[in-house]
Amino acid sequence: MIKNRAKFATFNNNGSLSRFYQFNFMTFNKKRLMPWINWGIAVSFVLSQFFLQAASGLMAASWQREFHLNTTQLGFLSSVFFIAYVGMQIPVGLAYDRFGARKILLTASILLCLGTFGLSLSHTYGQAIVARVLMGFGSSFGFVGMLYTTSSWFSSRYFALLVGLAETLAMIGVALAEIIMGWVILHYGWRVMLYIAGSAMFLVNFLIYVFVRDRKANQIKAKHTISLKVALLKTVKNKQVWFAGLYGFATFAVINVVVGLWGIPFLTQYHNLSLPTASSMMSMVFIGTAIGGPFNAWFVERWLNGRLLNRQFSTTLFALLTTILFGVLIYIPNLSIITGFVLLFFIGFFSSIYIQVFAIVKDHTELNLRATALAATNMLLMASAPVLQPIIGKLLALNYTFPQALTLLEVIFIIAIGLSFNLDKKD
């Protein structure tokens, strides 16, 4: 009895915590906190990446003036970021499967930081393109890194919910940043905005260096990875990667194409809104996505229970509602500002269903191919920016109106509805 009491004593005679208690307390907290620390820092990287993806719309008019660009050149300058991003996705997935999160995220954050400061110092169109490519290379590791970190440190049951929560935190951060940075650009210029963004990315780099660690189970798994050829073949032959990726291509185009570049010019040039008003209105897409992401993850898990038909039902329904609401936005003239805010919120809310494609691919992929398959899916999803941004820019250069040019997205959304019927089916 005395031994048991002595074992659980928490203080020594001098009032300090006993070594036994300190050790167990620290071990307990480290085990509990490490997943959340790694996940939180990965999410902060995604927040920075998302903001830099979306910031093109804020800087579009300034780039046109300073670099003397037409709409086609502007579309290309914005899209080279995504060309680099998309082109790196398969190597990114293979790198995470083999080397883990710490080394890859650290290298990527340095590249993104250098690219951001490089763009802020660019004085020619060519320099800006090089900086945007470097930013794309750095950003390409962010979202897959968050997916990899989430799947490494948490059970499959919470994967979609945590990815949705990560999107929520990132989208809310980006929405607030869009409003603030729109004001900064208006009063101090786009270069100052990039100085601020680059400094924030430097802080993320520091946090990765100090805190991020690889889970031991994943380090052991990395020693038993399959060959590059087999990994690529299995990923390419996985039908769900293609169906989910192309569905995500369409639904994520709301953020990639509308918010990322052409949404703010549509509001400022076609509807004659000021830049702060347009950026605030466009930020509603992020807020809608921030709320919609966790909602649809909870909706599928709680009410639909992940069943085949019902998961397809949710992806079909949300794509249909996105199509209808976006059509109202671009085709009905003289909408009030309040109506615009509401429409963009719900467009973001329903298009957030793209988050489910990663859960679908994860459920249809073996463990040692998971990062590669998720990266391939993300590659298809992100391809909407380099493919659609320049096409819409070219249509505008050919004197099509904004509603006519943005009709391309309506067609893409309708295709997504058809693709949804093939999601989550076993080969």
C-alpha positions as CSV (number, residue, x, y, z in Angstrom):
1,M,0.0,0.0,0.0
2,I,2.8,2.4,0.9
3,K,4.6,1.5,-2.4
4,N,1.5,2.3,-4.5
5,R,1.1,5.6,-2.7
6,A,4.8,6.4,-3.3
7,K,4.5,5.5,-7.0
8,F,1.7,7.9,-7.7
9,A,3.1,10.8,-5.6
10,T,3.4,13.8,-7.8
11,F,5.6,16.1,-5.7
12,N,9.0,15.8,-4.0
13,N,9.7,17.2,-0.6
14,N,10.8,20.5,-2.2
15,G,7.5,20.8,-4.0
16,S,8.8,20.1,-7.5
17,L,7.2,17.5,-9.7
18,S,8.7,14.0,-9.4
19,R,10.8,12.7,-12.3
20,F,8.4,9.8,-12.8
21,Y,5.4,12.1,-13.2
22,Q,7.3,14.6,-15.4
23,F,8.4,11.8,-17.7
24,N,4.9,10.3,-18.1
25,F,3.2,13.7,-18.4
26,M,5.6,14.8,-21.1
27,T,5.4,11.5,-23.0
28,F,1.6,11.5,-22.8
29,N,1.4,15.1,-24.1
30,K,3.9,14.5,-26.8
31,K,2.0,11.5,-28.1
32,R,-1.2,13.4,-28.0
33,L,0.1,16.7,-29.5
34,M,2.5,15.5,-32.2
35,P,-0.3,14.6,-34.7
36,W,-2.0,17.9,-34.2
37,I,1.3,19.9,-34.4
38,N,2.3,18.2,-37.7
39,W,-1.2,18.6,-39.1
40,G,-1.5,22.2,-38.1
41,I,1.8,23.2,-39.7
42,A,0.8,21.4,-42.9
43,V,-2.5,23.3,-42.9
44,S,-0.6,26.6,-42.5
45,F,1.4,25.7,-45.6
46,V,-1.8,25.0,-47.5
47,L,-3.2,28.3,-46.3
48,S,-0.2,30.1,-47.8
49,Q,-0.4,28.1,-51.0
50,F,-4.1,28.8,-51.4
51,F,-3.7,32.5,-50.9
52,L,-0.9,32.7,-53.5
53,Q,-3.0,30.7,-55.9
54,A,-6.0,33.0,-55.5
55,A,-4.0,36.3,-55.3
56,S,-3.6,36.5,-59.1
57,G,-7.2,37.9,-59.3
58,L,-6.2,40.7,-56.9
59,M,-3.0,41.5,-58.8
60,A,-4.4,41.0,-62.4
61,A,-5.1,44.7,-63.1
62,S,-1.7,45.8,-61.7
63,W,0.1,43.2,-63.7
64,Q,-1.6,44.3,-66.9
65,R,-0.6,48.0,-66.3
66,E,3.0,47.4,-65.1
67,F,4.0,44.6,-67.6
68,H,1.8,46.0,-70.5
69,L,-0.1,42.7,-70.9
70,N,-3.2,41.8,-72.9
71,T,-5.7,39.3,-71.5
72,T,-4.0,36.3,-73.2
73,Q,-0.6,37.2,-71.7
74,L,-2.2,37.8,-68.3
75,G,-3.9,34.4,-68.5
76,F,-0.5,32.8,-69.3
77,L,1.3,34.6,-66.4
78,S,-1.3,33.3,-64.0
79,S,-1.4,29.8,-65.4
80,V,2.4,29.1,-65.4
81,F,2.1,28.8,-61.6
82,F,-0.4,25.9,-62.2
83,I,1.6,24.4,-65.1
84,A,4.5,24.0,-62.7
85,Y,2.2,22.8,-59.9
86,V,0.4,20.2,-62.0
87,G,3.6,18.9,-63.7
88,M,5.1,18.2,-60.3
89,Q,2.2,16.2,-58.7
90,I,3.4,12.7,-59.6
91,P,7.0,13.3,-58.5
92,V,5.5,15.0,-55.3
93,G,3.5,11.9,-54.5
94,L,6.5,9.5,-55.1
95,A,8.7,11.8,-53.0
96,Y,6.3,11.7,-50.0
97,D,5.9,7.9,-50.3
98,R,9.7,7.5,-50.1
99,F,11.1,10.4,-48.0
100,G,8.2,11.5,-45.6
101,A,6.9,14.9,-44.8
102,R,9.7,16.8,-43.0
103,K,12.4,17.0,-45.7
104,I,9.9,17.5,-48.5
105,L,7.9,20.3,-46.8
106,L,11.0,22.1,-45.7
107,T,12.4,22.2,-49.3
108,A,9.1,23.2,-50.7
109,S,8.5,26.0,-48.3
110,I,12.0,27.5,-49.2
111,L,11.1,27.4,-52.9
112,L,7.8,29.0,-52.3
113,C,9.3,31.7,-50.2
114,L,12.0,32.5,-52.8
115,G,9.4,32.6,-55.6
116,T,7.2,35.0,-53.7
117,F,10.0,37.4,-53.0
118,G,11.2,37.0,-56.5
119,L,7.9,38.0,-58.0
120,S,7.7,41.0,-55.7
121,L,11.1,42.2,-57.2
122,S,10.2,41.4,-60.8
123,H,10.3,44.3,-63.3
124,T,9.8,42.4,-66.6
125,Y,7.3,39.9,-67.9
126,G,10.0,37.3,-68.2
127,Q,11.1,37.7,-64.6
128,A,7.6,37.5,-63.4
129,I,7.1,34.2,-65.3
130,V,10.2,32.7,-63.8
131,A,9.1,33.7,-60.3
132,R,5.6,32.3,-60.8
133,V,7.1,29.0,-62.0
134,L,9.2,28.8,-58.9
135,M,6.1,29.5,-56.8
136,G,4.3,26.8,-58.6
137,F,7.1,24.3,-57.8
138,G,7.1,25.2,-54.1
139,S,3.3,25.1,-53.9
140,S,3.0,21.8,-55.5
141,F,4.0,20.0,-52.3
142,G,1.6,21.8,-50.0
143,F,-1.8,20.1,-50.4
144,V,-0.5,16.6,-50.9
145,G,1.7,17.2,-47.9
146,M,-1.4,17.9,-45.8
147,L,-3.1,14.8,-47.2
148,Y,0.0,12.7,-46.5
149,T,0.3,14.1,-43.0
150,T,-3.4,13.5,-42.2
151,S,-3.3,9.9,-43.4
152,S,-0.1,9.3,-41.6
153,W,-1.1,10.6,-38.1
154,F,-4.8,9.9,-38.0
155,S,-7.1,6.9,-38.7
156,S,-9.1,6.5,-41.9
157,R,-12.3,7.3,-40.1
158,Y,-11.4,10.9,-39.6
159,F,-9.6,11.5,-42.9
160,A,-12.3,13.2,-44.9
161,L,-13.4,15.2,-41.8
162,L,-9.9,16.5,-41.1
163,V,-9.2,17.3,-44.7
164,G,-12.5,19.2,-44.7
165,L,-11.4,21.0,-41.5
166,A,-8.1,21.8,-43.0
167,E,-9.9,23.3,-46.0
168,T,-12.1,25.3,-43.6
169,L,-9.1,26.8,-41.7
170,A,-7.3,27.5,-45.0
171,M,-10.3,29.0,-46.7
172,I,-11.3,31.3,-43.8
173,G,-7.7,32.4,-43.6
174,V,-7.6,33.1,-47.4
175,A,-11.0,34.9,-47.2
176,L,-9.8,37.3,-44.6
177,A,-6.5,37.7,-46.4
178,E,-8.3,38.5,-49.7
179,I,-10.2,41.3,-47.9
180,I,-7.1,42.7,-46.2
181,M,-4.7,42.3,-49.1
182,G,-7.2,43.9,-51.5
183,W,-7.0,47.0,-49.2
184,V,-3.2,46.7,-49.1
185,I,-2.9,46.6,-52.9
186,L,-5.2,49.6,-53.3
187,H,-3.2,51.7,-50.8
188,Y,0.4,50.4,-51.0
189,G,0.6,48.3,-54.2
190,W,0.9,44.6,-55.1
191,R,4.6,44.3,-54.3
192,V,4.0,45.2,-50.6
193,M,1.3,42.6,-50.5
194,L,3.9,40.0,-51.8
195,Y,6.5,41.1,-49.2
196,I,3.9,40.4,-46.5
197,A,3.0,37.0,-48.0
198,G,6.7,36.1,-48.4
199,S,7.4,36.9,-44.8
200,A,4.4,34.7,-43.7
201,M,5.9,31.9,-45.8
202,F,9.3,32.3,-44.1
203,L,7.5,31.9,-40.7
204,V,6.0,28.6,-42.0
205,N,9.4,27.5,-43.1
206,F,10.7,28.1,-39.6
207,L,7.9,26.1,-38.0
208,I,8.5,23.2,-40.3
209,Y,12.2,23.1,-39.4
210,V,11.5,23.2,-35.7
211,F,8.4,21.1,-35.2
212,V,7.6,18.7,-38.1
213,R,8.6,15.1,-37.7
214,D,8.0,11.9,-39.7
215,R,6.0,9.2,-38.0
216,K,8.2,6.1,-37.4
217,A,5.6,3.7,-38.9
218,N,5.9,5.7,-42.2
219,Q,9.7,5.6,-42.1
220,I,9.5,1.8,-41.8
221,K,7.0,1.7,-44.7
222,A,9.2,3.8,-46.9
223,K,11.9,1.0,-46.8
224,H,9.4,-1.3,-48.5
225,T,8.2,0.9,-51.3
226,I,7.5,-0.6,-54.7
227,S,9.3,0.4,-57.9
228,L,8.6,3.7,-59.7
229,K,7.3,1.8,-62.8
230,V,4.9,-0.3,-60.8
231,A,3.7,2.7,-58.8
232,L,2.9,4.7,-61.9
233,L,1.3,1.8,-63.7
234,K,-1.0,0.9,-60.8
235,T,-1.9,4.6,-60.4
236,V,-2.7,5.1,-64.1
237,K,-4.8,1.9,-64.2
238,N,-6.9,3.0,-61.2
239,K,-10.2,4.2,-62.7
240,Q,-11.2,6.0,-59.6
241,V,-8.2,8.2,-59.8
242,W,-9.4,9.3,-63.3
243,F,-13.1,9.7,-62.4
244,A,-12.4,11.5,-59.1
245,G,-9.6,13.7,-60.6
246,L,-11.7,14.8,-63.5
247,Y,-14.7,15.5,-61.3
248,G,-12.4,17.5,-59.0
249,F,-11.1,19.3,-62.2
250,A,-14.6,20.6,-62.7
251,T,-15.8,21.4,-59.2
252,F,-12.5,23.0,-58.1
253,A,-12.5,25.3,-61.2
254,V,-14.7,27.6,-59.1
255,I,-11.6,28.4,-57.0
256,N,-9.0,27.8,-59.6
257,V,-10.5,29.8,-62.4
258,V,-13.2,32.1,-61.0
259,V,-11.6,33.1,-57.7
260,G,-8.1,32.5,-58.9
261,L,-8.2,34.9,-61.8
262,W,-11.3,35.9,-63.7
263,G,-13.9,36.4,-61.0
264,I,-12.6,39.8,-59.8
265,P,-12.2,41.2,-63.3
266,F,-15.7,40.0,-64.1
267,L,-17.0,41.9,-61.1
268,T,-14.9,45.1,-61.6
269,Q,-15.1,45.3,-65.4
270,Y,-18.5,43.8,-66.2
271,H,-20.4,44.9,-63.1
272,N,-18.2,48.1,-62.4
273,L,-17.6,47.2,-58.7
274,S,-14.6,48.6,-56.8
275,L,-11.6,46.3,-56.1
276,P,-12.3,46.1,-52.3
277,T,-16.0,45.3,-52.9
278,A,-15.1,42.7,-55.6
279,S,-12.5,41.1,-53.4
280,S,-14.8,41.0,-50.4
281,M,-17.6,39.5,-52.6
282,M,-15.2,36.9,-54.1
283,S,-14.0,35.9,-50.6
284,M,-17.5,34.5,-50.0
285,V,-16.5,31.6,-52.1
286,F,-13.8,30.8,-49.6
287,I,-16.2,31.2,-46.7
288,G,-18.7,28.9,-48.4
289,T,-16.1,26.3,-49.1
290,A,-14.8,26.6,-45.5
291,I,-18.3,25.7,-44.2
292,G,-19.2,23.3,-47.0
293,G,-16.1,21.2,-46.8
294,P,-16.6,19.8,-43.2
295,F,-20.4,19.8,-43.8
296,N,-20.3,17.4,-46.8
297,A,-17.7,15.2,-45.0
298,W,-20.1,15.0,-42.0
299,F,-23.1,14.6,-44.2
300,V,-21.6,11.6,-46.0
301,E,-20.2,10.0,-42.8
302,R,-23.2,10.7,-40.5
303,W,-26.2,10.5,-42.7
304,L,-25.1,8.6,-45.8
305,N,-22.7,6.3,-43.9
306,G,-20.4,6.2,-46.9
307,R,-22.7,3.8,-48.9
308,L,-22.0,3.6,-52.6
309,L,-25.3,5.0,-54.0
310,N,-25.5,7.7,-51.4
311,R,-22.0,9.0,-51.9
312,Q,-22.7,9.2,-55.6
313,F,-25.9,11.0,-54.8
314,S,-24.1,13.7,-52.8
315,T,-21.5,14.4,-55.5
316,T,-24.3,14.5,-58.2
317,L,-26.5,16.8,-56.1
318,F,-23.8,19.3,-55.2
319,A,-22.4,19.5,-58.8
320,L,-26.0,20.1,-60.1
321,L,-26.6,22.9,-57.5
322,T,-23.2,24.5,-58.4
323,T,-24.1,24.5,-62.1
324,I,-27.5,26.2,-61.4
325,L,-26.2,28.9,-59.1
326,F,-23.2,29.8,-61.3
327,G,-25.6,30.1,-64.2
328,V,-27.7,32.6,-62.2
329,L,-24.5,34.6,-61.4
330,I,-23.3,35.0,-64.9
331,Y,-26.5,35.1,-67.0
332,I,-28.9,37.2,-64.9
333,P,-28.0,40.9,-65.3
334,N,-28.3,43.7,-62.6
335,L,-28.0,41.5,-59.6
336,S,-27.8,43.4,-56.3
337,I,-24.6,43.3,-54.3
338,I,-26.3,41.3,-51.6
339,T,-27.5,38.8,-54.1
340,G,-24.0,38.5,-55.4
341,F,-22.6,37.8,-51.9
342,V,-25.2,35.1,-51.3
343,L,-24.7,33.4,-54.6
344,L,-21.0,33.3,-54.3
345,F,-21.3,31.9,-50.8
346,F,-23.5,29.0,-51.9
347,I,-21.4,28.4,-55.0
348,G,-18.4,27.9,-52.7
349,F,-20.5,25.8,-50.3
350,F,-21.7,23.3,-53.0
351,S,-18.5,23.2,-55.0
352,S,-16.6,22.2,-51.8
353,I,-17.8,18.6,-52.6
354,Y,-14.4,18.3,-54.4
355,I,-13.0,17.3,-51.0
356,Q,-14.7,13.9,-51.3
357,V,-12.6,12.9,-54.3
358,F,-9.6,12.5,-52.1
359,A,-11.5,10.3,-49.6
360,I,-12.7,8.2,-52.6
361,V,-9.2,7.7,-54.0
362,K,-7.8,6.9,-50.6
363,D,-10.4,4.2,-50.1
364,H,-9.5,2.7,-53.5
365,T,-5.7,2.7,-53.1
366,E,-3.3,0.4,-51.3
367,L,-1.2,2.0,-48.5
368,N,2.2,2.2,-50.3
369,L,0.6,3.9,-53.3
370,R,-1.5,6.3,-51.3
371,A,0.5,9.5,-51.7
372,T,1.1,8.9,-55.4
373,A,-2.6,8.2,-56.1
374,L,-3.6,11.3,-54.1
375,A,-1.0,13.4,-55.9
376,A,-2.3,12.2,-59.3
377,T,-5.8,13.1,-58.3
378,N,-4.7,16.5,-57.2
379,M,-2.8,16.9,-60.5
380,L,-6.0,16.4,-62.4
381,L,-7.9,18.7,-60.1
382,M,-5.4,21.5,-60.3
383,A,-5.1,21.2,-64.1
384,S,-8.3,23.3,-64.4
385,A,-6.2,26.4,-63.8
386,P,-3.5,26.0,-66.6
387,V,-6.1,24.6,-69.0
388,L,-9.1,26.9,-68.4
389,Q,-7.5,30.2,-67.4
390,P,-5.8,30.9,-70.7
391,I,-8.8,29.7,-72.7
392,I,-11.1,32.1,-71.0
393,G,-8.5,34.8,-71.5
394,K,-8.3,34.0,-75.2
395,L,-12.1,34.2,-75.5
396,L,-12.1,37.6,-73.9
397,A,-9.3,38.7,-76.2
398,L,-11.5,37.7,-79.1
399,N,-14.2,40.1,-77.8
400,Y,-16.5,37.6,-76.2
401,T,-18.3,39.0,-73.2
402,F,-17.6,37.7,-69.7
403,P,-20.9,35.7,-69.5
404,Q,-20.1,34.2,-72.9
405,A,-16.5,33.3,-72.0
406,L,-17.5,31.9,-68.6
407,T,-20.1,29.6,-70.2
408,L,-17.2,27.3,-70.7
409,L,-17.3,26.6,-66.9
410,E,-21.1,25.8,-67.1
411,V,-20.2,23.1,-69.7
412,I,-17.5,21.7,-67.4
413,F,-19.9,21.6,-64.5
414,I,-22.5,19.6,-66.5
415,I,-19.8,17.1,-67.5
416,A,-19.0,16.7,-63.7
417,I,-22.6,15.7,-63.1
418,G,-22.2,12.9,-65.6
419,L,-18.8,11.8,-64.1
420,S,-20.4,11.7,-60.6
421,F,-22.3,8.5,-61.5
422,N,-19.0,6.6,-61.9
423,L,-17.5,7.7,-58.6
424,D,-16.7,5.2,-55.8
425,K,-17.3,2.1,-57.9
426,K,-15.1,-0.9,-57.4
427,D,-13.1,-2.0,-60.5
